[in-house]
């Protein structure tokens, strides 16, 4: 294992924390959309393929 310099000791955990927080925000946003409109969220593909909803 390569020892990091003091300037890099802050950089990598900060980037790791940033990426983790972005993933967490994305997951929470998807969950919020699913809770706000579950029927449209979970049946979007079936509804778009339904011939009765065409045009």
C-alpha positions in Angstrom: 0.0 0.0 0.0 1.3 3.4 -1.0 1.3 6.0 1.8 -0.4 9.2 0.7 1.0 12.7 1.2 -0.8 15.0 3.6 -2.4 17.0 0.7 -3.9 13.8 -0.7 -5.1 12.5 2.7 -8.0 15.0 2.6 -8.6 14.8 -1.2 -9.6 11.1 -1.5 -12.0 10.8 1.4 -13.6 14.1 0.3 -14.2 12.7 -3.2 -15.4 9.4 -1.7 -17.8 11.3 0.5 -19.0 13.4 -2.4 -19.7 10.3 -4.6 -21.5 8.5 -1.7 -23.7 11.6 -1.1 -24.5 11.9 -4.8 -25.6 8.2 -4.9 -27.6 8.7 -1.7 -29.3 11.8 -3.1 -30.1 9.9 -6.3 -31.6 7.0 -4.4 -33.7 9.3 -2.2 -34.9 11.2 -5.2 -36.1 8.0 -7.0 -37.7 6.8 -3.7 -39.5 10.2 -3.4 -40.8 9.9 -7.0 -42.0 6.4 -6.3 -43.8 7.5 -3.1 -45.3 10.6 -4.7 -46.8 8.8 -7.7 -46.5 5.0 -7.3 -49.0 4.0 -10.0 -47.4 6.1 -12.8 -43.9 5.2 -11.5 -44.3 1.4 -11.4 -46.6 1.0 -14.4 -44.9 3.5 -16.8 -43.7 0.8 -19.3 -47.0 -1.1 -19.3 -48.9 2.1 -19.8 -46.7 3.3 -22.7 -47.1 0.0 -24.5 -50.9 -0.1 -24.0 -52.6 0.3 -27.5 -55.7 2.0 -25.9 -53.5 5.0 -24.8 -52.1 5.6 -28.3 -53.0 8.9 -29.9 
